[in-house]
Amino acid sequence: MTVRQHMRHLLRIGIILITLIACSAPTPSSGTPPPTADAGARAKAVLVLWHAWPYPESRALATIVERYNRSSPSVQIVLQAHPVASLTSDLDIAVSEGGGPHMAILKSHTIGGPAEDGRLLSLDGLLTKAELDQLLPAALGSAQIALPTSSVRYGVPLTFDTLALYYNQANFATAPPTDTTALLAVARGLTDTRSSPPIWGIALNLSLDRTIGYLYAFGGRIFDDQHSLVLGLEGRAGVEAWLNWLASLHSDERILASTDGIAVDNALMSRKALMTFDWAHALGTYHDLWNENMGVAPLPRLSDGDRDPQPYVQSDVVVLNARIGATERQAAVDFIRYLIGAEAQSDLLRAGRQPTLLSLDIRVVSDVNPQIRAAALVFRSQAEQGQPMPNSRQANDLVWGVLSDMQANVLRRLLAPDQAVTGADRALRERLGQPPAP
């Protein structure tokens, strides 16, 4: 072989090596798509994980990932932050174009669209029943997409979110009342409308997501267990009772109950309201507002019928790119197992997130702020009687809007409750292609 031939031979080898290296590992900063097939043996599998967690939760997540990377010689997880408002759509677009990360942490109620479009990998069979049974049932349900004859799991919940009663303990010798009649009586007694601005015993945002738990307490139903629409049938009486109750709250001059979320938030943030219903993710906000006087209690039982509300439970779920290869899929599942283990779940609790691992004894986890610990016990108890927040495209794009309009029409006194239910039932049947109610 001549010198020139030898140089050409080396050049060809160099080009082949560069090509193999470029194809074997995704570049973290570019969000390179996972391969559709295994790329062969690798010294270390690199998996990109997208998330939108804010500080300080993002710091806890980074600590968990760093610890996992140190303990795992064959896998490296690379975190990439995305804006919360666009994370799901960014993932949907990237995967549809052949790219995207290997994994992402999404809000459970947003996974329906990408899953139904084939962007996410079904996780059925990738974790054992024993592993899944350790997780909060409602959180687990929030990661499933309901199909006509079955449900398919598209995510594993790391943390959950649900509603509770926040209150300023400085105004209570003991915990607040536990039923709605007593709660509203106390709230009216704490209200001072002569003050400028008024001081409200309770400020309630009457948005659908914060009040629908009481629809079920009244015995109302939108769909039955077979996913048939029953809003205008056997669900009607309870839904009408719920709407009447909301209208009475809205018109009560001794409490602040409004669909104007800004007005409610302003009263709370200016310390002119002493109680409210809100989500677990707002825990830090109320701690900053009331400091050591912040209290968290279960939502009060509905006095009418003595029933507990069934608030929605949503979750932060880990999902997998539908195009991920078998080797990366197995590595991702191993990482998910670590995320739902006691060590990682304890870190998430310390950061103020609500862990989904039921076997985690919240009372004995070390280095947890006492108020966070007390609140976590309440949120877990509340979530155990809650229900998964709907997550299908139909639920998000169609059902939610119709129900919101039904509620708004009653609160604005445009329709009586029975008229609003009839109109909502008719609209849903038309849009879902179902026959009119008998």
Secondary structure, 3 states (H helix, E strand, C coil): CCHHHHHHHHHHHHHHHHHHHHHHCCCHHHCCCCCCCCCCCCCCEEEEEEECCCCCHHHHHHHHHHHHHHHCCCEEEEEEECCCCCHHHHHHHHHHCCCCCCEEEEEHHHCHHHHHCCCECCCCCCCCHHHHCCECHHHHHCCEEECCCCEEECCEEEEEECEEEEEEHHHCCCCCCCEHHHHHHHHHHHCECCCCCCEECCEEECCHHHHHHHHHHCCCCCECCCCCECCCCCCHHHHHHHHHHHHHHHHCCCCEEECCHHHHHHHHHCCCECEEEEEHHHHHHHHHHHHHHEEEECCCEECCCCECCCCEEEEEEEEEECCCCHHHHHHHHHHHHHHCCHHHHHHHHHCCCEECECCCCHHHCCCCCHHHHHHHHHHHHHHHCCEECCCCHHHHHHHHHHHHHHHHHHHCCCCCHHHHHHHHHHHHHHHHCCCCCC
